[in-house]
Every structure is written in C-alpha cells, then in structure tokens.
Amino acid sequence: MNIFGNIKTKLLSIEASPEKISRGYALGVFLGTTPIIGTKVIIALGLTSFLKWSRVASVIGVYHINILTGPLFYSVSFFVGKWLIGAQANLIIPRQMNSEAIFTAFLLKLNRNQNNETI
C-alpha cells in the first residue's frame, strides 16, 4: 500500500466527526511546517485536547512534514514566497553542510542586511 493510501486509511478509521478530524489534521499540518522541532506533537496534542478536535488526526498531520518532505516543502515555499512578494533574496547553499558553514552563511546574510539599511 502506498503512503497516501496508508494515511487515508488511518484518517478514515478515526471515530470522530469529519469536522473535528479535518480541523485536527489541518492543525497538525500547520504545526508540521513550523521550525519548533521536537515539540510539535506535544503542542498538537495539547491544542487538540483543549479544542476537542481529533488528536490522532493532528499527529498524522504533524508527521506529514518530515525529514524527507521538509526540504522540498521549505524550498518550494521559499521560491513561491519570493515570487509572490517580489523579493530579491538569494538562497545560499554551502558546498559542505555543517554547522560552521550554516553559521557563516547566516552571518553573511546579516552583514548584507546591515550594510543595506538606511536610517
């Protein structure tokens, strides 16, 4: 069974109203796109419990954006956002991916922003 069929089967087996399932799933997908790694499931469970939405659907939604789909999602989001607002931003990808290269690229971007500021 493919991955989409598996997700569909899990969502259809939840015993709740379609409205509560869809709201829980939407919340999970939203939280899945945020950079708060490690706490997404806890936040999803807390919010869906408080709002009385489907907790299972929210957890499935959180795991929709994962280590395999995340880079694709975030890069497409970057380019679509850049196109929508007409920004002149560039994507800096280091040749070797390590913490030092990422930190250097971040500082380079900060330095460019500070040099372009007008008062």
Backbone atoms as SQL, in Angstrom:
CREATE TABLE atoms (id INTEGER PRIMARY KEY, chain TEXT, resi INTEGER, resn TEXT, atom TEXT, x REAL, y REAL, z REAL);
INSERT INTO atoms VALUES
  (1, 'A', 1, 'MET', 'N', 0.849, -1.181, 0.000),
  (2, 'A', 1, 'MET', 'CA', 0.000, 0.000, 0.000),
  (3, 'A', 1, 'MET', 'C', 0.892, 1.240, 0.000),
  (4, 'A', 2, 'ASN', 'N', 0.552, 2.218, -0.829),
  (5, 'A', 2, 'ASN', 'CA', 1.368, 3.425, -0.882),
  (6, 'A', 2, 'ASN', 'C', 1.129, 4.299, 0.345),
  (7, 'A', 3, 'ILE', 'N', 1.964, 5.305, 0.506),
  (8, 'A', 3, 'ILE', 'CA', 1.909, 6.135, 1.708),
  (9, 'A', 3, 'ILE', 'C', 0.609, 6.936, 1.800),
  (10, 'A', 4, 'PHE', 'N', 0.088, 7.407, 0.656),
  (11, 'A', 4, 'PHE', 'CA', -1.149, 8.187, 0.686),
  (12, 'A', 4, 'PHE', 'C', -2.338, 7.312, 1.043),
  (13, 'A', 5, 'GLY', 'N', -2.333, 6.080, 0.559),
  (14, 'A', 5, 'GLY', 'CA', -3.396, 5.141, 0.918),
  (15, 'A', 5, 'GLY', 'C', -3.363, 4.816, 2.401),
  (16, 'A', 6, 'ASN', 'N', -2.164, 4.715, 2.958),
  (17, 'A', 6, 'ASN', 'CA', -1.997, 4.436, 4.378),
  (18, 'A', 6, 'ASN', 'C', -2.527, 5.599, 5.225),
  (19, 'A', 7, 'ILE', 'N', -2.208, 6.825, 4.842),
  (20, 'A', 7, 'ILE', 'CA', -2.704, 7.996, 5.567),
  (21, 'A', 7, 'ILE', 'C', -4.218, 8.079, 5.460),
  (22, 'A', 8, 'LYS', 'N', -4.732, 7.826, 4.276),
  (23, 'A', 8, 'LYS', 'CA', -6.177, 7.867, 4.069),
  (24, 'A', 8, 'LYS', 'C', -6.874, 6.823, 4.928),
  (25, 'A', 9, 'THR', 'N', -6.318, 5.609, 4.992),
  (26, 'A', 9, 'THR', 'CA', -6.898, 4.548, 5.809),
  (27, 'A', 9, 'THR', 'C', -6.909, 4.932, 7.280),
  (28, 'A', 10, 'LYS', 'N', -5.793, 5.510, 7.760),
  (29, 'A', 10, 'LYS', 'CA', -5.721, 5.919, 9.168),
  (30, 'A', 10, 'LYS', 'C', -6.727, 7.024, 9.470),
  (31, 'A', 11, 'LEU', 'N', -6.844, 7.994, 8.568),
  (32, 'A', 11, 'LEU', 'CA', -7.785, 9.083, 8.800),
  (33, 'A', 11, 'LEU', 'C', -9.231, 8.600, 8.761),
  (34, 'A', 12, 'LEU', 'N', -9.542, 7.654, 7.863),
  (35, 'A', 12, 'LEU', 'CA', -10.913, 7.149, 7.773),
  (36, 'A', 12, 'LEU', 'C', -11.285, 6.256, 8.949),
  (37, 'A', 13, 'SER', 'N', -10.293, 5.700, 9.647),
  (38, 'A', 13, 'SER', 'CA', -10.590, 4.815, 10.773),
  (39, 'A', 13, 'SER', 'C', -10.809, 5.573, 12.085),
  (40, 'A', 14, 'ILE', 'N', -10.608, 6.876, 12.088),
  (41, 'A', 14, 'ILE', 'CA', -10.802, 7.684, 13.297),
  (42, 'A', 14, 'ILE', 'C', -12.298, 7.847, 13.551),
  (43, 'A', 15, 'GLU', 'N', -12.682, 7.600, 14.789),
  (44, 'A', 15, 'GLU', 'CA', -14.094, 7.714, 15.149),
  (45, 'A', 15, 'GLU', 'C', -14.369, 9.106, 15.723),
  (46, 'A', 16, 'ALA', 'N', -14.652, 10.043, 14.826),
  (47, 'A', 16, 'ALA', 'CA', -14.992, 11.412, 15.205),
  (48, 'A', 16, 'ALA', 'C', -15.722, 12.034, 14.018),
  (49, 'A', 17, 'SER', 'N', -16.277, 13.200, 14.234),
  (50, 'A', 17, 'SER', 'CA', -16.981, 13.866, 13.138),
  (51, 'A', 17, 'SER', 'C', -15.964, 14.333, 12.101),
  (52, 'A', 18, 'PRO', 'N', -16.369, 14.400, 10.835),
  (53, 'A', 18, 'PRO', 'CA', -15.436, 14.862, 9.790),
  (54, 'A', 18, 'PRO', 'C', -14.876, 16.256, 10.084),
  (55, 'A', 19, 'GLU', 'N', -15.679, 17.103, 10.704),
  (56, 'A', 19, 'GLU', 'CA', -15.219, 18.449, 11.031),
  (57, 'A', 19, 'GLU', 'C', -14.065, 18.407, 12.043),
  (58, 'A', 20, 'LYS', 'N', -14.192, 17.591, 13.085),
  (59, 'A', 20, 'LYS', 'CA', -13.142, 17.501, 14.102),
  (60, 'A', 20, 'LYS', 'C', -11.876, 16.854, 13.534),
  (61, 'A', 21, 'ILE', 'N', -12.061, 15.874, 12.651),
  (62, 'A', 21, 'ILE', 'CA', -10.899, 15.219, 12.030),
  (63, 'A', 21, 'ILE', 'C', -10.165, 16.216, 11.134),
  (64, 'A', 22, 'SER', 'N', -10.904, 16.945, 10.309),
  (65, 'A', 22, 'SER', 'CA', -10.252, 17.874, 9.382),
  (66, 'A', 22, 'SER', 'C', -9.576, 19.023, 10.123),
  (67, 'A', 23, 'ARG', 'N', -10.195, 19.487, 11.190),
  (68, 'A', 23, 'ARG', 'CA', -9.567, 20.568, 11.965),
  (69, 'A', 23, 'ARG', 'C', -8.298, 20.083, 12.666),
  (70, 'A', 24, 'GLY', 'N', -8.351, 18.891, 13.229),
  (71, 'A', 24, 'GLY', 'CA', -7.164, 18.324, 13.870),
  (72, 'A', 24, 'GLY', 'C', -6.046, 18.096, 12.879),
  (73, 'A', 25, 'TYR', 'N', -6.388, 17.565, 11.704),
  (74, 'A', 25, 'TYR', 'CA', -5.387, 17.314, 10.666),
  (75, 'A', 25, 'TYR', 'C', -4.782, 18.628, 10.174),
  (76, 'A', 26, 'ALA', 'N', -5.624, 19.641, 9.950),
  (77, 'A', 26, 'ALA', 'CA', -5.128, 20.944, 9.487),
  (78, 'A', 26, 'ALA', 'C', -4.189, 21.563, 10.518),
  (79, 'A', 27, 'LEU', 'N', -4.532, 21.450, 11.788),
  (80, 'A', 27, 'LEU', 'CA', -3.661, 21.964, 12.841),
  (81, 'A', 27, 'LEU', 'C', -2.325, 21.224, 12.825),
  (82, 'A', 28, 'GLY', 'N', -2.375, 19.912, 12.649),
  (83, 'A', 28, 'GLY', 'CA', -1.148, 19.121, 12.602),
  (84, 'A', 28, 'GLY', 'C', -0.255, 19.491, 11.438),
  (85, 'A', 29, 'VAL', 'N', -0.841, 19.689, 10.266),
  (86, 'A', 29, 'VAL', 'CA', -0.049, 20.082, 9.099),
  (87, 'A', 29, 'VAL', 'C', 0.549, 21.468, 9.316),
  (88, 'A', 30, 'PHE', 'N', -0.241, 22.378, 9.889),
  (89, 'A', 30, 'PHE', 'CA', 0.280, 23.715, 10.196),
  (90, 'A', 30, 'PHE', 'C', 1.474, 23.622, 11.146),
  (91, 'A', 31, 'LEU', 'N', 1.331, 22.870, 12.223),
  (92, 'A', 31, 'LEU', 'CA', 2.426, 22.739, 13.182),
  (93, 'A', 31, 'LEU', 'C', 3.619, 22.023, 12.562),
  (94, 'A', 32, 'GLY', 'N', 3.344, 21.101, 11.623),
  (95, 'A', 32, 'GLY', 'CA', 4.422, 20.392, 10.954),
  (96, 'A', 32, 'GLY', 'C', 5.314, 21.294, 10.135),
  (97, 'A', 33, 'THR', 'N', 4.797, 22.438, 9.705),
  (98, 'A', 33, 'THR', 'CA', 5.589, 23.365, 8.899),
  (99, 'A', 33, 'THR', 'C', 6.365, 24.371, 9.731),
  (100, 'A', 34, 'THR', 'N', 6.169, 24.369, 11.035),
  (101, 'A', 34, 'THR', 'CA', 6.876, 25.318, 11.888),
  (102, 'A', 34, 'THR', 'C', 8.245, 24.764, 12.282),
  (103, 'A', 35, 'PRO', 'N', 9.175, 25.628, 12.639),
  (104, 'A', 35, 'PRO', 'CA', 10.522, 25.158, 12.980),
  (105, 'A', 35, 'PRO', 'C', 10.700, 24.736, 14.443),
  (106, 'A', 36, 'ILE', 'N', 9.631, 24.453, 15.155),
  (107, 'A', 36, 'ILE', 'CA', 9.733, 24.079, 16.575),
  (108, 'A', 36, 'ILE', 'C', 9.925, 22.566, 16.701),
  (109, 'A', 37, 'ILE', 'N', 11.076, 22.106, 16.282),
  (110, 'A', 37, 'ILE', 'CA', 11.385, 20.677, 16.222),
  (111, 'A', 37, 'ILE', 'C', 11.369, 20.066, 17.620),
  (112, 'A', 38, 'GLY', 'N', 10.727, 18.934, 17.740),
  (113, 'A', 38, 'GLY', 'CA', 10.716, 18.196, 18.993),
  (114, 'A', 38, 'GLY', 'C', 9.507, 18.448, 19.869),
  (115, 'A', 39, 'THR', 'N', 8.788, 19.513, 19.621),
  (116, 'A', 39, 'THR', 'CA', 7.635, 19.828, 20.472),
  (117, 'A', 39, 'THR', 'C', 6.329, 19.893, 19.693),
  (118, 'A', 40, 'LYS', 'N', 6.379, 19.624, 18.400),
  (119, 'A', 40, 'LYS', 'CA', 5.189, 19.746, 17.565),
  (120, 'A', 40, 'LYS', 'C', 4.069, 18.814, 18.007),
  (121, 'A', 41, 'VAL', 'N', 4.404, 17.569, 18.290),
  (122, 'A', 41, 'VAL', 'CA', 3.385, 16.595, 18.687),
  (123, 'A', 41, 'VAL', 'C', 2.774, 16.975, 20.030),
  (124, 'A', 42, 'ILE', 'N', 3.605, 17.408, 20.954),
  (125, 'A', 42, 'ILE', 'CA', 3.101, 17.802, 22.273),
  (126, 'A', 42, 'ILE', 'C', 2.157, 19.002, 22.149),
  (127, 'A', 43, 'ILE', 'N', 2.556, 19.979, 21.345),
  (128, 'A', 43, 'ILE', 'CA', 1.699, 21.150, 21.134),
  (129, 'A', 43, 'ILE', 'C', 0.408, 20.741, 20.436),
  (130, 'A', 44, 'ALA', 'N', 0.510, 19.871, 19.426),
  (131, 'A', 44, 'ALA', 'CA', -0.683, 19.412, 18.704),
  (132, 'A', 44, 'ALA', 'C', -1.636, 18.682, 19.644),
  (133, 'A', 45, 'LEU', 'N', -1.105, 17.796, 20.481),
  (134, 'A', 45, 'LEU', 'CA', -1.961, 17.065, 21.421),
  (135, 'A', 45, 'LEU', 'C', -2.609, 18.001, 22.431),
  (136, 'A', 46, 'GLY', 'N', -1.856, 18.972, 22.910),
  (137, 'A', 46, 'GLY', 'CA', -2.403, 19.927, 23.871),
  (138, 'A', 46, 'GLY', 'C', -3.500, 20.785, 23.267),
  (139, 'A', 47, 'LEU', 'N', -3.240, 21.325, 22.079),
  (140, 'A', 47, 'LEU', 'CA', -4.237, 22.185, 21.440),
  (141, 'A', 47, 'LEU', 'C', -5.493, 21.421, 21.027),
  (142, 'A', 48, 'THR', 'N', -5.298, 20.233, 20.464),
  (143, 'A', 48, 'THR', 'CA', -6.482, 19.475, 20.043),
  (144, 'A', 48, 'THR', 'C', -7.280, 18.966, 21.237),
  (145, 'A', 49, 'SER', 'N', -6.623, 18.679, 22.332),
  (146, 'A', 49, 'SER', 'CA', -7.361, 18.298, 23.539),
  (147, 'A', 49, 'SER', 'C', -8.161, 19.482, 24.066),
  (148, 'A', 50, 'PHE', 'N', -7.547, 20.654, 24.070),
  (149, 'A', 50, 'PHE', 'CA', -8.218, 21.856, 24.545),
  (150, 'A', 50, 'PHE', 'C', -9.405, 22.221, 23.649),
  (151, 'A', 51, 'LEU', 'N', -9.209, 22.097, 22.325),
  (152, 'A', 51, 'LEU', 'CA', -10.246, 22.480, 21.366),
  (153, 'A', 51, 'LEU', 'C', -11.238, 21.350, 21.074),
  (154, 'A', 52, 'LYS', 'N', -10.964, 20.164, 21.626),
  (155, 'A', 52, 'LYS', 'CA', -11.798, 18.963, 21.430),
  (156, 'A', 52, 'LYS', 'C', -11.873, 18.551, 19.955),
  (157, 'A', 53, 'TRP', 'N', -10.715, 18.630, 19.287),
  (158, 'A', 53, 'TRP', 'CA', -10.590, 18.158, 17.914),
  (159, 'A', 53, 'TRP', 'C', -9.935, 16.787, 17.954),
  (160, 'A', 54, 'SER', 'N', -9.716, 16.184, 16.810),
  (161, 'A', 54, 'SER', 'CA', -9.138, 14.844, 16.735),
  (162, 'A', 54, 'SER', 'C', -7.634, 14.884, 16.989),
  (163, 'A', 55, 'ARG', 'N', -7.217, 14.244, 18.081),
  (164, 'A', 55, 'ARG', 'CA', -5.790, 14.193, 18.414),
  (165, 'A', 55, 'ARG', 'C', -5.030, 13.309, 17.440),
  (166, 'A', 56, 'VAL', 'N', -5.620, 12.183, 17.065),
  (167, 'A', 56, 'VAL', 'CA', -4.942, 11.264, 16.143),
  (168, 'A', 56, 'VAL', 'C', -4.695, 11.953, 14.804),
  (169, 'A', 57, 'ALA', 'N', -5.697, 12.663, 14.295),
  (170, 'A', 57, 'ALA', 'CA', -5.543, 13.359, 13.014),
  (171, 'A', 57, 'ALA', 'C', -4.468, 14.435, 13.094),
  (172, 'A', 58, 'SER', 'N', -4.367, 15.101, 14.238),
  (173, 'A', 58, 'SER', 'CA', -3.347, 16.145, 14.363),
  (174, 'A', 58, 'SER', 'C', -1.942, 15.545, 14.355),
  (175, 'A', 59, 'VAL', 'N', -1.754, 14.411, 14.999),
  (176, 'A', 59, 'VAL', 'CA', -0.437, 13.758, 15.000),
  (177, 'A', 59, 'VAL', 'C', -0.085, 13.273, 13.591),
  (178, 'A', 60, 'ILE', 'N', -1.059, 12.726, 12.871),
  (179, 'A', 60, 'ILE', 'CA', -0.811, 12.312, 11.482),
  (180, 'A', 60, 'ILE', 'C', -0.419, 13.533, 10.652),
  (181, 'A', 61, 'GLY', 'N', -1.085, 14.659, 10.870),
  (182, 'A', 61, 'GLY', 'CA', -0.763, 15.889, 10.150),
  (183, 'A', 61, 'GLY', 'C', 0.626, 16.409, 10.461),
  (184, 'A', 62, 'VAL', 'N', 1.039, 16.320, 11.716),
  (185, 'A', 62, 'VAL', 'CA', 2.388, 16.758, 12.103),
  (186, 'A', 62, 'VAL', 'C', 3.435, 15.944, 11.349),
  (187, 'A', 63, 'TYR', 'N', 3.232, 14.656, 11.245),
  (188, 'A', 63, 'TYR', 'CA', 4.225, 13.796, 10.594),
  (189, 'A', 63, 'TYR', 'C', 4.133, 13.810, 9.081),
  (190, 'A', 64, 'HIS', 'N', 3.219, 14.578, 8.526),
  (191, 'A', 64, 'HIS', 'CA', 3.160, 14.730, 7.077),
  (192, 'A', 64, 'HIS', 'C', 4.383, 15.484, 6.563),
  (193, 'A', 65, 'ILE', 'N', 4.848, 16.460, 7.344),
  (194, 'A', 65, 'ILE', 'CA', 6.084, 17.179, 7.009),
  (195, 'A', 65, 'ILE', 'C', 7.176, 16.536, 7.856),
  (196, 'A', 66, 'ASN', 'N', 8.083, 15.813, 7.199),
  (197, 'A', 66, 'ASN', 'CA', 9.116, 15.084, 7.925),
  (198, 'A', 66, 'ASN', 'C', 10.480, 15.333, 7.291),
  (199, 'A', 67, 'ILE', 'N', 11.452, 14.576, 7.689),
  (200, 'A', 67, 'ILE', 'CA', 12.822, 14.768, 7.210),
  (201, 'A', 67, 'ILE', 'C', 12.936, 14.579, 5.698),
  (202, 'A', 68, 'LEU', 'N', 12.055, 13.792, 5.102),
  (203, 'A', 68, 'LEU', 'CA', 12.107, 13.569, 3.656),
  (204, 'A', 68, 'LEU', 'C', 11.355, 14.651, 2.879),
  (205, 'A', 69, 'THR', 'N', 10.216, 15.068, 3.386),
  (206, 'A', 69, 'THR', 'CA', 9.407, 16.046, 2.662),
  (207, 'A', 69, 'THR', 'C', 9.723, 17.482, 3.061),
  (208, 'A', 70, 'GLY', 'N', 10.348, 17.686, 4.206),
  (209, 'A', 70, 'GLY', 'CA', 10.648, 19.027, 4.698),
  (210, 'A', 70, 'GLY', 'C', 11.496, 19.870, 3.757),
  (211, 'A', 71, 'PRO', 'N', 12.660, 19.375, 3.304),
  (212, 'A', 71, 'PRO', 'CA', 13.482, 20.199, 2.400),
  (213, 'A', 71, 'PRO', 'C', 12.743, 20.611, 1.126),
  (214, 'A', 72, 'LEU', 'N', 11.966, 19.716, 0.557),
  (215, 'A', 72, 'LEU', 'CA', 11.190, 20.053, -0.630),
  (216, 'A', 72, 'LEU', 'C', 10.145, 21.119, -0.291),
  (217, 'A', 73, 'PHE', 'N', 9.423, 20.916, 0.809),
  (218, 'A', 73, 'PHE', 'CA', 8.382, 21.865, 1.218),
  (219, 'A', 73, 'PHE', 'C', 8.969, 23.244, 1.468),
  (220, 'A', 74, 'TYR', 'N', 10.049, 23.312, 2.239),
  (221, 'A', 74, 'TYR', 'CA', 10.620, 24.606, 2.589),
  (222, 'A', 74, 'TYR', 'C', 11.246, 25.305, 1.385),
  (223, 'A', 75, 'SER', 'N', 11.889, 24.564, 0.483),
  (224, 'A', 75, 'SER', 'CA', 12.476, 25.223, -0.691),
  (225, 'A', 75, 'SER', 'C', 11.392, 25.730, -1.635),
  (226, 'A', 76, 'VAL', 'N', 10.330, 24.957, -1.839),
  (227, 'A', 76, 'VAL', 'CA', 9.223, 25.430, -2.680),
  (228, 'A', 76, 'VAL', 'C', 8.565, 26.646, -2.032),
  (229, 'A', 77, 'SER', 'N', 8.380, 26.608, -0.721),
  (230, 'A', 77, 'SER', 'CA', 7.788, 27.749, -0.004),
  (231, 'A', 77, 'SER', 'C', 8.650, 28.993, -0.154),
  (232, 'A', 78, 'PHE', 'N', 9.968, 28.825, -0.089),
  (233, 'A', 78, 'PHE', 'CA', 10.890, 29.952, -0.246),
  (234, 'A', 78, 'PHE', 'C', 10.721, 30.600, -1.610),
  (235, 'A', 79, 'PHE', 'N', 10.735, 29.781, -2.676),
  (236, 'A', 79, 'PHE', 'CA', 10.664, 30.337, -4.020),
  (237, 'A', 79, 'PHE', 'C', 9.283, 30.902, -4.345),
  (238, 'A', 80, 'VAL', 'N', 8.227, 30.280, -3.865),
  (239, 'A', 80, 'VAL', 'CA', 6.881, 30.820, -4.072),
  (240, 'A', 80, 'VAL', 'C', 6.721, 32.137, -3.319),
  (241, 'A', 81, 'GLY', 'N', 7.186, 32.190, -2.081),
  (242, 'A', 81, 'GLY', 'CA', 7.126, 33.427, -1.311),
  (243, 'A', 81, 'GLY', 'C', 7.943, 34.535, -1.944),
  (244, 'A', 82, 'LYS', 'N', 9.120, 34.194, -2.428),
  (245, 'A', 82, 'LYS', 'CA', 9.984, 35.164, -3.104),
  (246, 'A', 82, 'LYS', 'C', 9.282, 35.716, -4.340),
  (247, 'A', 83, 'TRP', 'N', 8.642, 34.847, -5.095),
  (248, 'A', 83, 'TRP', 'CA', 7.929, 35.260, -6.302),
  (249, 'A', 83, 'TRP', 'C', 6.716, 36.118, -5.960),
  (250, 'A', 84, 'LEU', 'N', 5.957, 35.734, -4.923),
  (251, 'A', 84, 'LEU', 'CA', 4.749, 36.470, -4.560),
  (252, 'A', 84, 'LEU', 'C', 5.033, 37.898, -4.094),
  (253, 'A', 85, 'ILE', 'N', 6.077, 38.064, -3.285),
  (254, 'A', 85, 'ILE', 'CA', 6.352, 39.402, -2.768),
  (255, 'A', 85, 'ILE', 'C', 7.382, 40.158, -3.598),
  (256, 'A', 86, 'GLY', 'N', 7.939, 39.513, -4.618),
  (257, 'A', 86, 'GLY', 'CA', 8.895, 40.182, -5.486),
  (258, 'A', 86, 'GLY', 'C', 10.216, 40.468, -4.815),
  (259, 'A', 87, 'ALA', 'N', 10.625, 39.639, -3.883),
  (260, 'A', 87, 'ALA', 'CA', 11.868, 39.856, -3.149),
  (261, 'A', 87, 'ALA', 'C', 13.082, 39.515, -4.011),
  (262, 'A', 88, 'GLN', 'N', 14.189, 40.150, -3.695),
  (263, 'A', 88, 'GLN', 'CA', 15.441, 39.890, -4.394),
  (264, 'A', 88, 'GLN', 'C', 16.367, 39.039, -3.524),
  (265, 'A', 89, 'ALA', 'N', 15.798, 38.106, -2.777),
  (266, 'A', 89, 'ALA', 'CA', 16.576, 37.254, -1.870),
  (267, 'A', 89, 'ALA', 'C', 17.232, 36.122, -2.651),
  (268, 'A', 90, 'ASN', 'N', 18.368, 35.685, -2.149),
  (269, 'A', 90, 'ASN', 'CA', 19.070, 34.548, -2.749),
  (270, 'A', 90, 'ASN', 'C', 19.145, 33.413, -1.751),
  (271, 'A', 91, 'LEU', 'N', 19.118, 32.220, -2.248),
  (272, 'A', 91, 'LEU', 'CA', 19.253, 31.037, -1.412),
  (273, 'A', 91, 'LEU', 'C', 20.727, 30.669, -1.366),
  (274, 'A', 92, 'ILE', 'N', 21.314, 30.694, -0.180),
  (275, 'A', 92, 'ILE', 'CA', 22.728, 30.380, -0.017),
  (276, 'A', 92, 'ILE', 'C', 22.844, 28.924, 0.436),
  (277, 'A', 93, 'ILE', 'N', 23.467, 28.106, -0.405),
  (278, 'A', 93, 'ILE', 'CA', 23.650, 26.697, -0.074),
  (279, 'A', 93, 'ILE', 'C', 25.150, 26.421, 0.001),
  (280, 'A', 94, 'PRO', 'N', 25.665, 26.113, 1.187),
  (281, 'A', 94, 'PRO', 'CA', 27.103, 25.824, 1.318),
  (282, 'A', 94, 'PRO', 'C', 27.475, 24.525, 0.599),
  (283, 'A', 95, 'ARG', 'N', 28.716, 24.443, 0.122),
  (284, 'A', 95, 'ARG', 'CA', 29.180, 23.216, -0.538),
  (285, 'A', 95, 'ARG', 'C', 29.214, 22.046, 0.443),
  (286, 'A', 96, 'GLN', 'N', 29.678, 22.316, 1.657),
  (287, 'A', 96, 'GLN', 'CA', 29.678, 21.301, 2.704),
  (288, 'A', 96, 'GLN', 'C', 28.704, 21.732, 3.778),
  (289, 'A', 97, 'MET', 'N', 27.793, 20.842, 4.133),
  (290, 'A', 97, 'MET', 'CA', 26.757, 21.183, 5.100),
  (291, 'A', 97, 'MET', 'C', 27.234, 20.805, 6.503),
  (292, 'A', 98, 'ASN', 'N', 27.628, 21.797, 7.257),
  (293, 'A', 98, 'ASN', 'CA', 27.958, 21.609, 8.659),
  (294, 'A', 98, 'ASN', 'C', 27.567, 22.880, 9.407),
  (295, 'A', 99, 'SER', 'N', 27.654, 22.850, 10.706),
  (296, 'A', 99, 'SER', 'CA', 27.185, 23.986, 11.497),
  (297, 'A', 99, 'SER', 'C', 27.990, 25.251, 11.216),
  (298, 'A', 100, 'GLU', 'N', 29.278, 25.124, 10.971),
  (299, 'A', 100, 'GLU', 'CA', 30.098, 26.296, 10.691),
  (300, 'A', 100, 'GLU', 'C', 29.688, 26.967, 9.381),
  (301, 'A', 101, 'ALA', 'N', 29.425, 26.167, 8.346),
  (302, 'A', 101, 'ALA', 'CA', 29.009, 26.716, 7.055),
  (303, 'A', 101, 'ALA', 'C', 27.650, 27.410, 7.162),
  (304, 'A', 102, 'ILE', 'N', 26.741, 26.815, 7.904),
  (305, 'A', 102, 'ILE', 'CA', 25.415, 27.415, 8.081),
  (306, 'A', 102, 'ILE', 'C', 25.538, 28.724, 8.859),
  (307, 'A', 103, 'PHE', 'N', 26.339, 28.720, 9.909),
  (308, 'A', 103, 'PHE', 'CA', 26.538, 29.921, 10.723),
  (309, 'A', 103, 'PHE', 'C', 27.182, 31.032, 9.892),
  (310, 'A', 104, 'THR', 'N', 28.166, 30.686, 9.063),
  (311, 'A', 104, 'THR', 'CA', 28.836, 31.671, 8.212),
  (312, 'A', 104, 'THR', 'C', 27.853, 32.260, 7.203),
  (313, 'A', 105, 'ALA', 'N', 27.027, 31.425, 6.591),
  (314, 'A', 105, 'ALA', 'CA', 26.031, 31.910, 5.638),
  (315, 'A', 105, 'ALA', 'C', 25.032, 32.831, 6.336),
  (316, 'A', 106, 'PHE', 'N', 24.643, 32.490, 7.549),
  (317, 'A', 106, 'PHE', 'CA', 23.714, 33.321, 8.314),
  (318, 'A', 106, 'PHE', 'C', 24.338, 34.679, 8.626),
  (319, 'A', 107, 'LEU', 'N', 25.601, 34.673, 9.071),
  (320, 'A', 107, 'LEU', 'CA', 26.282, 35.933, 9.377),
  (321, 'A', 107, 'LEU', 'C', 26.480, 36.764, 8.120),
  (322, 'A', 108, 'LEU', 'N', 26.770, 36.128, 6.990),
  (323, 'A', 108, 'LEU', 'CA', 26.928, 36.842, 5.727),
  (324, 'A', 108, 'LEU', 'C', 25.633, 37.554, 5.362),
  (325, 'A', 109, 'LYS', 'N', 24.505, 36.873, 5.541),
  (326, 'A', 109, 'LYS', 'CA', 23.200, 37.468, 5.252),
  (327, 'A', 109, 'LYS', 'C', 22.914, 38.626, 6.204),
  (328, 'A', 110, 'LEU', 'N', 23.216, 38.455, 7.491),
  (329, 'A', 110, 'LEU', 'CA', 23.016, 39.535, 8.455),
  (330, 'A', 110, 'LEU', 'C', 23.877, 40.742, 8.109),
  (331, 'A', 111, 'ASN', 'N', 25.129, 40.496, 7.722),
  (332, 'A', 111, 'ASN', 'CA', 26.041, 41.574, 7.376),
  (333, 'A', 111, 'ASN', 'C', 25.542, 42.338, 6.152),
  (334, 'A', 112, 'ARG', 'N', 25.019, 41.628, 5.157),
  (335, 'A', 112, 'ARG', 'CA', 24.467, 42.286, 3.970),
  (336, 'A', 112, 'ARG', 'C', 23.270, 43.147, 4.345),
  (337, 'A', 113, 'ASN', 'N', 22.398, 42.647, 5.213),
  (338, 'A', 113, 'ASN', 'CA', 21.217, 43.403, 5.632),
  (339, 'A', 113, 'ASN', 'C', 21.606, 44.663, 6.373),
  (340, 'A', 114, 'GLN', 'N', 22.638, 44.594, 7.230),
  (341, 'A', 114, 'GLN', 'CA', 23.072, 45.764, 7.999),
  (342, 'A', 114, 'GLN', 'C', 23.702, 46.815, 7.103),
  (343, 'A', 115, 'ASN', 'N', 24.421, 46.374, 6.067),
  (344, 'A', 115, 'ASN', 'CA', 25.060, 47.322, 5.155),
  (345, 'A', 115, 'ASN', 'C', 24.038, 48.013, 4.249),
  (346, 'A', 116, 'ASN', 'N', 22.897, 47.389, 4.011),
  (347, 'A', 116, 'ASN', 'CA', 21.884, 47.952, 3.120),
  (348, 'A', 116, 'ASN', 'C', 20.831, 48.786, 3.846),
  (349, 'A', 117, 'GLU', 'N', 20.894, 48.843, 5.179),
  (350, 'A', 117, 'GLU', 'CA', 19.905, 49.594, 5.941),
  (351, 'A', 117, 'GLU', 'C', 20.110, 51.091, 5.763),
  (352, 'A', 118, 'THR', 'N', 18.998, 51.787, 5.669),
  (353, 'A', 118, 'THR', 'CA', 19.069, 53.242, 5.625),
  (354, 'A', 118, 'THR', 'C', 18.316, 53.803, 6.822),
  (355, 'A', 119, 'ILE', 'N', 18.819, 54.879, 7.334),
  (356, 'A', 119, 'ILE', 'CA', 18.198, 55.472, 8.536),
  (357, 'A', 119, 'ILE', 'C', 17.444, 56.719, 8.150);
